[in-house]
Amino acid sequence: MRITLLRTGGIIPVTKKAEKNVDWTSDELSELIKVIKNEEGAGQKRDATGYQLKYNAGTFSIDWEKIPAKYKKTFEELKDDLAIVKP
């Protein structure tokens, strides 16, 4: 399964993106989304940075602080690979 991490916002609003293939099952991904989904959404505060997780079923705003230890390495790798998306 291929996932995409998007980072939006910031003082200078820029969108960044990184993609990665993962071997998570659909059930694992569903459980992960339940845990890390940010109901408030990104960009609620001025100059705030927001993260979204995108995969074949949609795009969800996520709370970076809620990522379980089991998945932290994958998300850190994605964060390290973020590159600016050109308009």
N, C-alpha and C positions, 0 to 999 in steps of 0.2 A: 504494500500500500504506500502511496506517495502522499506526504503531508507537506504543507507550506506554512511557514511562519511569516506573518506580516507585522511590521512595526510602523506605526503611523504617529503623526503629531510631533511634539517637541517644540522648542523655542523657535527653531527654523523648521517649519513643517515639511517633512520629507517622508516618503514611503520607502521602506526597505523590505526586501524579500529574500528568503532562503528556502530551499526545498531539500527533502531527504526521503529516501525509501526506508520504511520501517517494517518489521515483521510482526506487528501487533495484530491481534484478531479483532474482528468487529466488536466483540463483547468488551475487550480491553479498551478499545477506543471509546466506546459508549460510556464506560465507567469513568474513564479519564475526563471526558467532556463534562460529565455530571459534577466532578470534583473541582475542575478548574474554570468552568464557565463563569464569566463575569456578567452578572445580570444588569449592572449599571451601564455596561458598554464602554467603548473607548472614547476618549476626547470629551469627557464630561467637565473637566477642569481646563482652564486656560493653560496653554503650553504643556499639557500633560502628554506623556508618551503612552500609547496603548498597543497591545499585542493581540493579534487574531490568529487563530489556527484554522487553516483551510484544508479541506479534503473533499472527496467526492460527494459527500452529503451536505456540504454547506460551509459557511464561514462563521466562526464564533469568537467573540471577544473573550479573552482569557485573563485570569488573575495570576500573574507570574509567581506570586508568593504561595499559591496553593498547589503548585506542581509537586506531586509525590516524588520521593527520593528515587524510586524505580525509574522514573522518566526524566529526571533532572539532567542527566548527562546528554541525552538526545536533544533536549531543549537548549542546553548550553552550547552544544555544537551548532545548532541552527542559529543561535544568536551570534556566535562567532563568524558565521558565514553570511550574515546579512549584507546585502548589496543594494544600493540605491536603484529604485525602479524609475526609469526615465519616462516622462510623460509622452 
